[in-house]
Amino acid sequence: MMAKEIVKTTGGHASPFERIRKVNKVGNEYWESRDLADVLGYTQYRNFEAVIEKAKLSCFNSGHRIEDHFADVSKMVETKQRKQLGKAEAPAKKKANN
């Protein structure tokens, strides 16, 4: 198991992935890569970025459009020196089934 144990839960308990799930204005659910990295036990985000690139390549090699499943976005974060920096964020998207 990884640093943070991932378990499927039942009943009223949400899985770690459900707890970090986001929903946009039109009802599509997505997960931000920084949240996923934490749940999956990555202590440094830069180590997770390579995983994202591999996932994008697998998506493409499976005949899917990367743009349909990954969105490159930036998020402002405040540093210890109180400076705001733009940090890359690559949320994994999942289309809602309608």
ChimeraX attribute file (.defattr): number of C-alpha atoms within 10 A of each C-alpha:
attribute: neighborCount
match mode: 1-to-1
recipient: residues
	/A:1	8
	/A:2	9
	/A:3	11
	/A:4	12
	/A:5	11
	/A:6	14
	/A:7	11
	/A:8	10
	/A:9	10
	/A:10	8
	/A:11	5
	/A:12	6
	/A:13	10
	/A:14	13
	/A:15	14
	/A:16	18
	/A:17	16
	/A:18	10
	/A:19	12
	/A:20	14
	/A:21	14
	/A:22	15
	/A:23	13
	/A:24	8
	/A:25	6
	/A:26	7
	/A:27	12
	/A:28	13
	/A:29	15
	/A:30	20
	/A:31	20
	/A:32	18
	/A:33	20
	/A:34	20
	/A:35	18
	/A:36	19
	/A:37	19
	/A:38	15
	/A:39	19
	/A:40	18
	/A:41	15
	/A:42	17
	/A:43	12
	/A:44	11
	/A:45	15
	/A:46	11
	/A:47	11
	/A:48	18
	/A:49	17
	/A:50	11
	/A:51	12
	/A:52	17
	/A:53	12
	/A:54	11
	/A:55	16
	/A:56	19
	/A:57	13
	/A:58	13
	/A:59	17
	/A:60	14
	/A:61	11
	/A:62	9
	/A:63	8
	/A:64	13
	/A:65	12
	/A:66	15
	/A:67	12
	/A:68	12
	/A:69	18
	/A:70	21
	/A:71	15
	/A:72	11
	/A:73	12
	/A:74	12
	/A:75	11
	/A:76	12
	/A:77	12
	/A:78	11
	/A:79	9
	/A:80	7
	/A:81	6
	/A:82	8
	/A:83	9
	/A:84	12
	/A:85	12
	/A:86	11
	/A:87	13
	/A:88	14
	/A:89	18
	/A:90	20
	/A:91	20
	/A:92	19
	/A:93	18
	/A:94	14
	/A:95	11
	/A:96	11
	/A:97	6
	/A:98	4
